[in-house]
Amino acid sequence: MTLELLPLLLETAFTSRDGRIVNVSSGLHNKGIFDPANMNGEVNYGRLQFYNNSKLYNVGIIFIISLPLPFHHLFLSFSLH
């Protein structure tokens, strides 16, 4: 979904020079496990662990977006817990 919304976000940020990304997550991201082989829960699925993992992935996406990319000066990104 982020990749689908990014073009719209960039267009708005270029126009207004005031774009923001706000991610509201849970403190349970601390218990998440980064497992690229099981990101969709296809190998092993437990409801609470999958929730924890999804919160960790959300925080990770915001971290990556906040890195100095060619368009990083156009918007601020925040991750709240």
Secondary structure, 3 states (H helix, E strand, C coil): CHHHHHHHHHHHHHHHCCEEEEEECCHHHHHCCCCHHHCCCCCCCCHHHHHHHHHHHHHHHHHHHHCCCCCHHHEEEEEEC
